[in-house]
Amino acid sequence: MSERDWQANRSGQWVKGKSFDTFGPLGPWLVTADELPDPQNIPISLSVNGVVRQKSNTNDMIFSAAEIVSHLSQFMRRWCTT
């Protein structure tokens, strides 16, 4: 499913139109803040059939984790309470 109005009228980023909750799966994991003390220093990689294709760290991201959460919270409802 896609929300084409968000996609077309909010700077054209395709992720916006496909990221609303109930539109598709998210995960497979969610963690709490106490499990992840520094979200800006996490190694990340992508493997295809056991071959590493991309390797980086969250400190190389264009937008910080806080900025991404702030942005996503504009159109995704809160799933749980703390």
Biopython code that builds the backbone (N, CA, C, O; Angstrom):
import numpy as np
from Bio.PDB.StructureBuilder import StructureBuilder

atoms = [
    (1, "MET", "N", (0.838, -1.172, 0.000)),
    (1, "MET", "CA", (0.000, 0.000, 0.000)),
    (1, "MET", "C", (0.884, 1.237, 0.000)),
    (1, "MET", "O", (2.005, 1.207, 0.507)),
    (2, "SER", "N", (0.390, 2.294, -0.554)),
    (2, "SER", "CA", (1.110, 3.564, -0.575)),
    (2, "SER", "C", (0.148, 4.709, -0.311)),
    (2, "SER", "O", (-1.021, 4.649, -0.692)),
    (3, "GLU", "N", (0.631, 5.728, 0.326)),
    (3, "GLU", "CA", (-0.118, 6.964, 0.557)),
    (3, "GLU", "C", (0.457, 7.988, -0.405)),
    (3, "GLU", "O", (1.398, 8.704, -0.063)),
    (4, "ARG", "N", (-0.097, 8.061, -1.593)),
    (4, "ARG", "CA", (0.482, 8.857, -2.667)),
    (4, "ARG", "C", (0.475, 10.362, -2.381)),
    (4, "ARG", "O", (1.368, 11.069, -2.846)),
    (5, "ASP", "N", (-0.496, 10.865, -1.638)),
    (5, "ASP", "CA", (-0.504, 12.302, -1.332)),
    (5, "ASP", "C", (0.739, 12.687, -0.535)),
    (5, "ASP", "O", (1.397, 13.677, -0.856)),
    (6, "TRP", "N", (1.066, 11.916, 0.500)),
    (6, "TRP", "CA", (2.280, 12.186, 1.275)),
    (6, "TRP", "C", (3.506, 12.082, 0.374)),
    (6, "TRP", "O", (4.417, 12.906, 0.453)),
    (7, "GLN", "N", (3.519, 11.085, -0.462)),
    (7, "GLN", "CA", (4.669, 10.860, -1.325)),
    (7, "GLN", "C", (4.829, 12.000, -2.329)),
    (7, "GLN", "O", (5.942, 12.488, -2.529)),
    (8, "ALA", "N", (3.761, 12.423, -2.950)),
    (8, "ALA", "CA", (3.830, 13.426, -4.009)),
    (8, "ALA", "C", (3.970, 14.853, -3.484)),
    (8, "ALA", "O", (4.614, 15.685, -4.122)),
    (9, "ASN", "N", (3.379, 15.139, -2.340)),
    (9, "ASN", "CA", (3.302, 16.529, -1.883)),
    (9, "ASN", "C", (4.219, 16.875, -0.719)),
    (9, "ASN", "O", (4.168, 17.994, -0.209)),
    (10, "ARG", "N", (5.044, 15.949, -0.297)),
    (10, "ARG", "CA", (5.953, 16.224, 0.815)),
    (10, "ARG", "C", (7.374, 15.860, 0.420)),
    (10, "ARG", "O", (7.992, 14.984, 1.025)),
    (11, "SER", "N", (7.868, 16.513, -0.564)),
    (11, "SER", "CA", (9.230, 16.446, -1.103)),
    (11, "SER", "C", (9.530, 15.177, -1.902)),
    (11, "SER", "O", (10.688, 14.936, -2.243)),
    (12, "GLY", "N", (8.531, 14.368, -2.207)),
    (12, "GLY", "CA", (8.714, 13.271, -3.144)),
    (12, "GLY", "C", (9.448, 12.043, -2.646)),
    (12, "GLY", "O", (9.723, 11.148, -3.445)),
    (13, "GLN", "N", (9.773, 11.955, -1.395)),
    (13, "GLN", "CA", (10.492, 10.795, -0.882)),
    (13, "GLN", "C", (9.554, 9.591, -0.857)),
    (13, "GLN", "O", (8.522, 9.634, -0.188)),
    (14, "TRP", "N", (9.890, 8.529, -1.565)),
    (14, "TRP", "CA", (8.986, 7.378, -1.690)),
    (14, "TRP", "C", (8.738, 6.674, -0.369)),
    (14, "TRP", "O", (7.671, 6.088, -0.184)),
    (15, "VAL", "N", (9.705, 6.713, 0.570)),
    (15, "VAL", "CA", (9.548, 6.029, 1.853)),
    (15, "VAL", "C", (8.329, 6.562, 2.608)),
    (15, "VAL", "O", (7.626, 5.802, 3.274)),
    (16, "LYS", "N", (8.085, 7.859, 2.503)),
    (16, "LYS", "CA", (6.946, 8.447, 3.213)),
    (16, "LYS", "C", (5.632, 7.787, 2.820)),
    (16, "LYS", "O", (4.777, 7.547, 3.673)),
    (17, "GLY", "N", (5.469, 7.496, 1.554)),
    (17, "GLY", "CA", (4.227, 6.908, 1.076)),
    (17, "GLY", "C", (4.058, 5.442, 1.422)),
    (17, "GLY", "O", (2.966, 4.894, 1.271)),
    (18, "LYS", "N", (5.115, 4.803, 1.881)),
    (18, "LYS", "CA", (5.045, 3.380, 2.185)),
    (18, "LYS", "C", (5.299, 3.062, 3.650)),
    (18, "LYS", "O", (5.328, 1.888, 4.018)),
    (19, "SER", "N", (5.483, 4.061, 4.492)),
    (19, "SER", "CA", (5.926, 3.826, 5.861)),
    (19, "SER", "C", (4.855, 3.995, 6.933)),
    (19, "SER", "O", (5.153, 3.852, 8.119)),
    (20, "PHE", "N", (3.644, 4.291, 6.555)),
    (20, "PHE", "CA", (2.595, 4.422, 7.561)),
    (20, "PHE", "C", (2.394, 3.079, 8.263)),
    (20, "PHE", "O", (2.502, 2.020, 7.645)),
    (21, "ASP", "N", (2.101, 3.140, 9.563)),
    (21, "ASP", "CA", (1.832, 1.883, 10.254)),
    (21, "ASP", "C", (0.614, 1.224, 9.613)),
    (21, "ASP", "O", (-0.278, 1.908, 9.113)),
    (22, "THR", "N", (0.585, -0.052, 9.631)),
    (22, "THR", "CA", (-0.387, -0.937, 8.978)),
    (22, "THR", "C", (-0.153, -1.053, 7.472)),
    (22, "THR", "O", (-0.847, -1.839, 6.828)),
    (23, "PHE", "N", (0.781, -0.319, 6.878)),
    (23, "PHE", "CA", (1.056, -0.412, 5.447)),
    (23, "PHE", "C", (2.012, -1.548, 5.129)),
    (23, "PHE", "O", (2.028, -2.036, 3.999)),
    (24, "GLY", "N", (2.791, -1.970, 6.078)),
    (24, "GLY", "CA", (3.746, -3.037, 5.830)),
    (24, "GLY", "C", (4.510, -3.353, 7.093)),
    (24, "GLY", "O", (4.365, -2.658, 8.100)),
    (25, "PRO", "N", (5.313, -4.382, 7.054)),
    (25, "PRO", "CA", (6.041, -4.807, 8.253)),
    (25, "PRO", "C", (7.156, -3.831, 8.631)),
    (25, "PRO", "O", (7.723, -3.151, 7.776)),
    (26, "LEU", "N", (7.448, -3.780, 9.898)),
    (26, "LEU", "CA", (8.541, -2.978, 10.426)),
    (26, "LEU", "C", (9.357, -3.876, 11.326)),
    (26, "LEU", "O", (8.809, -4.588, 12.167)),
    (27, "GLY", "N", (10.632, -3.845, 11.158)),
    (27, "GLY", "CA", (11.418, -4.684, 12.041)),
    (27, "GLY", "C", (12.477, -5.439, 11.278)),
    (27, "GLY", "O", (12.906, -4.983, 10.218)),
    (28, "PRO", "N", (12.902, -6.546, 11.763)),
    (28, "PRO", "CA", (12.191, -7.432, 12.664)),
    (28, "PRO", "C", (12.348, -7.124, 14.145)),
    (28, "PRO", "O", (11.745, -7.808, 14.972)),
    (29, "TRP", "N", (13.138, -6.118, 14.509)),
    (29, "TRP", "CA", (13.339, -5.858, 15.921)),
    (29, "TRP", "C", (13.119, -4.402, 16.265)),
    (29, "TRP", "O", (13.433, -3.503, 15.485)),
    (30, "LEU", "N", (12.578, -4.189, 17.435)),
    (30, "LEU", "CA", (12.507, -2.863, 18.040)),
    (30, "LEU", "C", (13.186, -2.975, 19.392)),
    (30, "LEU", "O", (13.015, -3.980, 20.083)),
    (31, "VAL", "N", (13.945, -1.979, 19.781)),
    (31, "VAL", "CA", (14.634, -2.011, 21.064)),
    (31, "VAL", "C", (14.281, -0.767, 21.864)),
    (31, "VAL", "O", (13.880, 0.254, 21.306)),
    (32, "THR", "N", (14.434, -0.867, 23.169)),
    (32, "THR", "CA", (14.193, 0.275, 24.041)),
    (32, "THR", "C", (15.486, 1.066, 24.229)),
    (32, "THR", "O", (16.577, 0.565, 23.957)),
    (33, "ALA", "N", (15.353, 2.303, 24.697)),
    (33, "ALA", "CA", (16.507, 3.192, 24.843)),
    (33, "ALA", "C", (17.578, 2.607, 25.771)),
    (33, "ALA", "O", (18.769, 2.828, 25.551)),
    (34, "ASP", "N", (17.168, 1.868, 26.799)),
    (34, "ASP", "CA", (18.159, 1.301, 27.717)),
    (34, "ASP", "C", (18.979, 0.181, 27.071)),
    (34, "ASP", "O", (20.065, -0.143, 27.551)),
    (35, "GLU", "N", (18.473, -0.405, 25.999)),
    (35, "GLU", "CA", (19.203, -1.457, 25.290)),
    (35, "GLU", "C", (20.175, -0.896, 24.253)),
    (35, "GLU", "O", (21.032, -1.616, 23.741)),
    (36, "LEU", "N", (20.037, 0.371, 23.956)),
    (36, "LEU", "CA", (20.829, 0.996, 22.902)),
    (36, "LEU", "C", (21.301, 2.372, 23.366)),
    (36, "LEU", "O", (20.694, 3.383, 23.013)),
    (37, "PRO", "N", (22.371, 2.422, 24.149)),
    (37, "PRO", "CA", (22.790, 3.679, 24.758)),
    (37, "PRO", "C", (23.205, 4.762, 23.768)),
    (37, "PRO", "O", (23.009, 5.945, 24.047)),
    (38, "ASP", "N", (23.772, 4.392, 22.619)),
    (38, "ASP", "CA", (24.210, 5.396, 21.648)),
    (38, "ASP", "C", (23.757, 5.012, 20.244)),
    (38, "ASP", "O", (24.478, 4.301, 19.543)),
    (39, "PRO", "N", (22.573, 5.468, 19.816)),
    (39, "PRO", "CA", (22.079, 5.096, 18.491)),
    (39, "PRO", "C", (22.914, 5.671, 17.353)),
    (39, "PRO", "O", (22.733, 5.273, 16.202)),
    (40, "GLN", "N", (23.809, 6.584, 17.642)),
    (40, "GLN", "CA", (24.665, 7.170, 16.610)),
    (40, "GLN", "C", (26.019, 6.480, 16.502)),
    (40, "GLN", "O", (26.955, 7.030, 15.923)),
    (41, "ASN", "N", (26.124, 5.271, 17.062)),
    (41, "ASN", "CA", (27.371, 4.517, 16.945)),
    (41, "ASN", "C", (27.082, 3.019, 16.908)),
    (41, "ASN", "O", (27.468, 2.270, 17.805)),
    (42, "ILE", "N", (26.387, 2.601, 15.839)),
    (42, "ILE", "CA", (26.011, 1.197, 15.673)),
    (42, "ILE", "C", (26.537, 0.712, 14.324)),
    (42, "ILE", "O", (26.237, 1.317, 13.294)),
    (43, "PRO", "N", (27.309, -0.360, 14.315)),
    (43, "PRO", "CA", (27.728, -0.919, 13.029)),
    (43, "PRO", "C", (26.517, -1.493, 12.299)),
    (43, "PRO", "O", (25.675, -2.151, 12.910)),
    (44, "ILE", "N", (26.429, -1.246, 11.000)),
    (44, "ILE", "CA", (25.334, -1.778, 10.183)),
    (44, "ILE", "C", (25.929, -2.390, 8.922)),
    (44, "ILE", "O", (26.938, -1.913, 8.402)),
    (45, "SER", "N", (25.293, -3.452, 8.438)),
    (45, "SER", "CA", (25.778, -4.080, 7.212)),
    (45, "SER", "C", (24.618, -4.751, 6.488)),
    (45, "SER", "O", (23.566, -5.018, 7.068)),
    (46, "LEU", "N", (24.836, -5.010, 5.224)),
    (46, "LEU", "CA", (23.877, -5.717, 4.385)),
    (46, "LEU", "C", (24.598, -6.882, 3.739)),
    (46, "LEU", "O", (25.634, -6.707, 3.098)),
    (47, "SER", "N", (24.044, -8.074, 3.912)),
    (47, "SER", "CA", (24.600, -9.270, 3.278)),
    (47, "SER", "C", (23.568, -9.873, 2.349)),
    (47, "SER", "O", (22.379, -9.911, 2.667)),
    (48, "VAL", "N", (24.023, -10.342, 1.203)),
    (48, "VAL", "CA", (23.174, -11.053, 0.253)),
    (48, "VAL", "C", (23.801, -12.421, 0.032)),
    (48, "VAL", "O", (24.931, -12.533, -0.441)),
    (49, "ASN", "N", (23.053, -13.455, 0.380)),
    (49, "ASN", "CA", (23.560, -14.827, 0.269)),
    (49, "ASN", "C", (24.910, -14.985, 0.964)),
    (49, "ASN", "O", (25.811, -15.646, 0.448)),
    (50, "GLY", "N", (25.037, -14.377, 2.132)),
    (50, "GLY", "CA", (26.249, -14.516, 2.925)),
    (50, "GLY", "C", (27.407, -13.613, 2.517)),
    (50, "GLY", "O", (28.460, -13.640, 3.154)),
    (51, "VAL", "N", (27.231, -12.818, 1.471)),
    (51, "VAL", "CA", (28.283, -11.916, 1.001)),
    (51, "VAL", "C", (27.950, -10.494, 1.451)),
    (51, "VAL", "O", (26.881, -9.971, 1.135)),
    (52, "VAL", "N", (28.877, -9.870, 2.194)),
    (52, "VAL", "CA", (28.646, -8.502, 2.656)),
    (52, "VAL", "C", (28.693, -7.564, 1.455)),
    (52, "VAL", "O", (29.690, -7.512, 0.736)),
    (53, "ARG", "N", (27.601, -6.823, 1.245)),
    (53, "ARG", "CA", (27.504, -5.895, 0.115)),
    (53, "ARG", "C", (27.692, -4.444, 0.563)),
    (53, "ARG", "O", (28.201, -3.618, -0.195)),
    (54, "GLN", "N", (27.283, -4.141, 1.786)),
    (54, "GLN", "CA", (27.451, -2.797, 2.334)),
    (54, "GLN", "C", (27.850, -2.914, 3.790)),
    (54, "GLN", "O", (27.404, -3.820, 4.493)),
    (55, "LYS", "N", (28.690, -1.999, 4.243)),
    (55, "LYS", "CA", (29.131, -2.005, 5.628)),
    (55, "LYS", "C", (29.390, -0.554, 6.031)),
    (55, "LYS", "O", (30.102, 0.172, 5.337)),
    (56, "SER", "N", (28.806, -0.139, 7.158)),
    (56, "SER", "CA", (28.976, 1.240, 7.595)),
    (56, "SER", "C", (28.693, 1.339, 9.088)),
    (56, "SER", "O", (28.793, 0.353, 9.817)),
    (57, "ASN", "N", (28.342, 2.530, 9.529)),
    (57, "ASN", "CA", (28.020, 2.787, 10.927)),
    (57, "ASN", "C", (26.974, 3.885, 10.952)),
    (57, "ASN", "O", (26.941, 4.737, 10.065)),
    (58, "THR", "N", (26.124, 3.869, 11.959)),
    (58, "THR", "CA", (25.089, 4.902, 12.045)),
    (58, "THR", "C", (25.685, 6.297, 12.206)),
    (58, "THR", "O", (24.992, 7.284, 11.957)),
    (59, "ASN", "N", (26.945, 6.407, 12.614)),
    (59, "ASN", "CA", (27.539, 7.741, 12.718)),
    (59, "ASN", "C", (27.832, 8.337, 11.344)),
    (59, "ASN", "O", (28.211, 9.504, 11.253)),
    (60, "ASP", "N", (27.667, 7.562, 10.276)),
    (60, "ASP", "CA", (27.824, 8.066, 8.915)),
    (60, "ASP", "C", (26.501, 8.500, 8.276)),
    (60, "ASP", "O", (26.489, 8.970, 7.138)),
    (61, "MET", "N", (25.404, 8.347, 8.992)),
    (61, "MET", "CA", (24.098, 8.675, 8.425)),
    (61, "MET", "C", (23.973, 10.181, 8.169)),
    (61, "MET", "O", (24.546, 10.991, 8.899)),
    (62, "ILE", "N", (23.228, 10.544, 7.136)),
    (62, "ILE", "CA", (23.001, 11.954, 6.824)),
    (62, "ILE", "C", (22.170, 12.605, 7.913)),
    (62, "ILE", "O", (22.475, 13.716, 8.345)),
    (63, "PHE", "N", (21.123, 11.927, 8.360)),
    (63, "PHE", "CA", (20.263, 12.430, 9.434)),
    (63, "PHE", "C", (20.472, 11.592, 10.684)),
    (63, "PHE", "O", (20.642, 10.376, 10.587)),
    (64, "SER", "N", (20.464, 12.206, 11.837)),
    (64, "SER", "CA", (20.643, 11.479, 13.096)),
    (64, "SER", "C", (19.411, 10.623, 13.392)),
    (64, "SER", "O", (18.336, 10.838, 12.832)),
    (65, "ALA", "N", (19.590, 9.661, 14.274)),
    (65, "ALA", "CA", (18.464, 8.822, 14.691)),
    (65, "ALA", "C", (17.344, 9.680, 15.272)),
    (65, "ALA", "O", (16.169, 9.422, 15.009)),
    (66, "ALA", "N", (17.691, 10.687, 16.053)),
    (66, "ALA", "CA", (16.680, 11.575, 16.648)),
    (66, "ALA", "C", (15.889, 12.314, 15.566)),
    (66, "ALA", "O", (14.673, 12.468, 15.683)),
    (67, "GLU", "N", (16.569, 12.769, 14.522)),
    (67, "GLU", "CA", (15.869, 13.454, 13.430)),
    (67, "GLU", "C", (14.941, 12.503, 12.679)),
    (67, "GLU", "O", (13.844, 12.893, 12.280)),
    (68, "ILE", "N", (15.370, 11.279, 12.486)),
    (68, "ILE", "CA", (14.542, 10.301, 11.783)),
    (68, "ILE", "C", (13.298, 9.957, 12.594)),
    (68, "ILE", "O", (12.197, 9.887, 12.048)),
    (69, "VAL", "N", (13.470, 9.744, 13.893)),
    (69, "VAL", "CA", (12.317, 9.450, 14.753)),
    (69, "VAL", "C", (11.355, 10.631, 14.757)),
    (69, "VAL", "O", (10.141, 10.440, 14.685)),
    (70, "SER", "N", (11.876, 11.830, 14.837)),
    (70, "SER", "CA", (11.026, 13.020, 14.806)),
    (70, "SER", "C", (10.227, 13.088, 13.510)),
    (70, "SER", "O", (9.029, 13.371, 13.525)),
    (71, "HIS", "N", (10.884, 12.830, 12.410)),
    (71, "HIS", "CA", (10.207, 12.863, 11.108)),
    (71, "HIS", "C", (9.126, 11.778, 11.015)),
    (71, "HIS", "O", (7.988, 12.059, 10.641)),
    (72, "LEU", "N", (9.491, 10.538, 11.359)),
    (72, "LEU", "CA", (8.536, 9.438, 11.265)),
    (72, "LEU", "C", (7.335, 9.623, 12.178)),
    (72, "LEU", "O", (6.232, 9.175, 11.865)),
    (73, "SER", "N", (7.553, 10.287, 13.312)),
    (73, "SER", "CA", (6.451, 10.469, 14.259)),
    (73, "SER", "C", (5.371, 11.396, 13.716)),
    (73, "SER", "O", (4.289, 11.485, 14.297)),
    (74, "GLN", "N", (5.645, 12.085, 12.618)),
    (74, "GLN", "CA", (4.618, 12.926, 12.004)),
    (74, "GLN", "C", (3.490, 12.100, 11.392)),
    (74, "GLN", "O", (2.358, 12.574, 11.298)),
    (75, "PHE", "N", (3.793, 10.860, 10.971)),
    (75, "PHE", "CA", (2.758, 10.081, 10.300)),
    (75, "PHE", "C", (2.636, 8.644, 10.764)),
    (75, "PHE", "O", (1.898, 7.864, 10.162)),
    (76, "MET", "N", (3.353, 8.274, 11.832)),
    (76, "MET", "CA", (3.183, 6.939, 12.408)),
    (76, "MET", "C", (2.691, 7.105, 13.840)),
    (76, "MET", "O", (3.256, 7.876, 14.616)),
    (77, "ARG", "N", (1.652, 6.388, 14.177)),
    (77, "ARG", "CA", (1.121, 6.515, 15.531)),
    (77, "ARG", "C", (1.983, 5.747, 16.520)),
    (77, "ARG", "O", (2.739, 4.853, 16.140)),
    (78, "ARG", "N", (1.863, 6.095, 17.755)),
    (78, "ARG", "CA", (2.632, 5.446, 18.822)),
    (78, "ARG", "C", (2.042, 4.069, 19.096)),
    (78, "ARG", "O", (0.840, 3.947, 19.333)),
    (79, "TRP", "N", (2.868, 3.038, 19.065)),
    (79, "TRP", "CA", (2.398, 1.665, 19.224)),
    (79, "TRP", "C", (2.385, 1.191, 20.664)),
    (79, "TRP", "O", (1.579, 0.334, 21.026)),
    (80, "CYS", "N", (3.254, 1.728, 21.480)),
    (80, "CYS", "CA", (3.321, 1.244, 22.846)),
    (80, "CYS", "C", (3.630, 2.413, 23.775)),
    (80, "CYS", "O", (4.077, 3.473, 23.339)),
    (81, "THR", "N", (3.385, 2.198, 25.044)),
    (81, "THR", "CA", (3.674, 3.236, 26.034)),
    (81, "THR", "C", (4.768, 2.752, 26.962)),
    (81, "THR", "O", (4.965, 1.550, 27.138)),
    (82, "THR", "N", (5.475, 3.700, 27.552)),
    (82, "THR", "CA", (6.533, 3.327, 28.476)),
    (82, "THR", "C", (6.161, 3.759, 29.877)),
    (82, "THR", "O", (6.927, 3.536, 30.815)),
]
sb = StructureBuilder()
sb.init_structure("model")
sb.init_model(0)
sb.init_chain("A")
sb.init_seg("    ")
for serial, (resi, resn, name, xyz) in enumerate(atoms, 1):
    if name == "N":
        sb.init_residue(resn, " ", resi, " ")
    sb.init_atom(name, np.array(xyz, "f"), 0.0, 1.0, " ", f" {name:<3s}", serial, name[0])
structure = sb.get_structure()
